[in-house]
Amino acid sequence: MEPARHYVCRSCSTAVPAGHKFCGRCGTPVPAQVRDLKTNFFGEMQNPAKAKLILIRGEGMEGTSFYLKAEQHIVGREGQLMFPDDPFVSPRHANFFYRDGHLVVRDEGSLNGVYVRLRGAVPLQPGQTFLAGEQVFRLDTAEPVSDDGPASDGTAFYASPRKPSNFRLSQIFRGGAVGMCVHAEGTSIVVGRDGADLNFPEDNYMSGEHCRIERDGEAFTLTDLDSRNGTYVRIDAERVLEDGDFVFIGRKLLRVEMNTN
């Protein structure tokens, strides 16, 4: 039997087509709650999220989804999205919020910053840091203070010959100390696992040729060389996110998934 498609008048039992305010046979008004009836959804479907974050890397929490339903979502060792087990996450690390229909991530003054996976090539500023594999790098342009002059008795300091260079790349250790450092002999530096200008053969997350830093006049560009795990640049303050973006917060890697329905 086919289910009823119309409201049935309570006075004369006549079917009233949807959208009509009165019964066509007896004129009885259709109740307001029937005219304005809307279909409800079950459970979480009553309040669908505009976006969600999926934990890709997170010490046993992989696959966990965080639905971004509020206007703001504080991420940190405290807040709405908490990672109390991650020592590299600040108490109030970042905020995911909506502005003009877009999802935005903002660094809330965290110690270790917020990193977003770059798409193609992006500008890189002197002093800015980025991630490749398990390594953190900083772009430096200012020349360090020279200490290779002669001693007080006139004896010259002996060391490796210094080649002219207009920028360098420094590896940053945990705690802020500088590790490996390479000076550009030309206008670019390639970072990778092997065969690059700066190599990390023991880093399993680093591709053979992972990323490249180039200088053109006073401008610098960071380009991911189709690496397997991507290159991530630290944002200055905030960044508008798109579907499929990846964000590093502390040791947690999150993927952005937008609700397009």
Helices and strands as residue ranges (DSSP letters): E 7-8, E 15-16, H 32-35, G 43-46, E 51-57, E 65-68, E 72-76, E 81-82, E 94-99, E 102-107, E 114-117, E 121-123, E 129-132, E 135-140, E 168-172, E 178-183, E 188-192, E 198-199, E 211-216, E 219-224, E 231-234, E 238-241, E 246-249, E 252-258
